[in-house]
């Protein structure tokens, strides 16, 4: 009986495991996810999120302004769950390999992203079915759950 409990706990851990903590904030899902994949806070350090969220009026060429209350709520959520405040595997790796003197503004420019995708040609990201390197869900079928393991990757044609 003890063995069965251990197996159930082990299997549950595998099923519930993630590389980064999935987004559990409805405001983030609604506001960020209305224009692009809602990136998990654990994919960038807090200094990056501070810079990104403090400049929503010019969010990569788009006005994504929010009222101050919502902006503060998002900022608090993203900082609290940033890569440098997380114990999730991929978040720890991102923090470890992001130089302290750098503030990455895009997940796709980070060392970890570039190394994980270095075998792909640029043309792969430009396919209509993918769109751009930041469209994680095009290939990572479990990205919304925070799983980026290559076992769950399917690159569309």
Residue pairs with C-beta under 8 A, 6 or more apart in sequence:
17 147
18 88
18 145
18 146
18 147
19 88
19 89
19 90
19 91
19 146
19 147
19 148
19 149
20 40
20 41
20 42
20 43
20 83
20 86
20 88
20 90
20 91
20 146
20 148
21 40
21 41
21 42
21 81
21 86
21 88
21 91
21 146
22 40
22 144
22 145
22 146
23 29
23 38
23 40
23 41
23 144
25 74
25 77
27 70
27 73
27 74
27 77
28 38
28 41
28 74
28 77
28 78
29 38
31 64
31 66
31 70
31 74
32 38
32 39
32 74
35 62
35 64
36 134
36 135
37 134
37 135
37 136
37 137
37 143
38 144
39 107
39 136
40 81
40 146
41 49
41 77
41 78
41 79
41 80
41 81
41 82
41 83
41 86
42 81
42 82
42 83
42 86
42 88
42 90
42 91
42 94
42 146
43 83
43 90
43 91
43 94
43 107
44 52
44 82
44 83
44 94
44 104
44 107
44 110
45 82
45 83
45 84
45 94
45 95
45 98
45 103
45 104
46 78
46 79
46 82
46 83
46 84
46 85
47 103
48 82
48 103
48 104
48 105
49 75
49 78
49 79
49 82
50 75
50 79
51 103
51 105
52 59
52 105
53 71
53 74
53 75
53 78
54 75
56 63
56 64
56 65
56 66
56 71
57 63
57 64
57 65
66 74
79 85
82 91
83 91
83 92
83 94
83 95
83 98
84 91
84 95
86 92
86 95
88 146
90 112
90 148
93 112
94 110
94 112
97 110
97 111
97 112
98 104
98 110
98 111
98 112
104 110
106 134
107 113
107 134
108 114
108 133
108 134
113 133
116 148
116 150
117 133
120 155
124 130
124 155
125 131
125 132
125 133
126 132
127 156
127 157
129 138
129 156
129 157
130 138
130 139
130 155
130 156
131 138
136 143
136 148
137 143
137 144
138 156
139 153
139 154
139 155
139 156
140 147
140 148
140 152
140 153
141 152
141 153
141 154
142 148
142 149
142 152
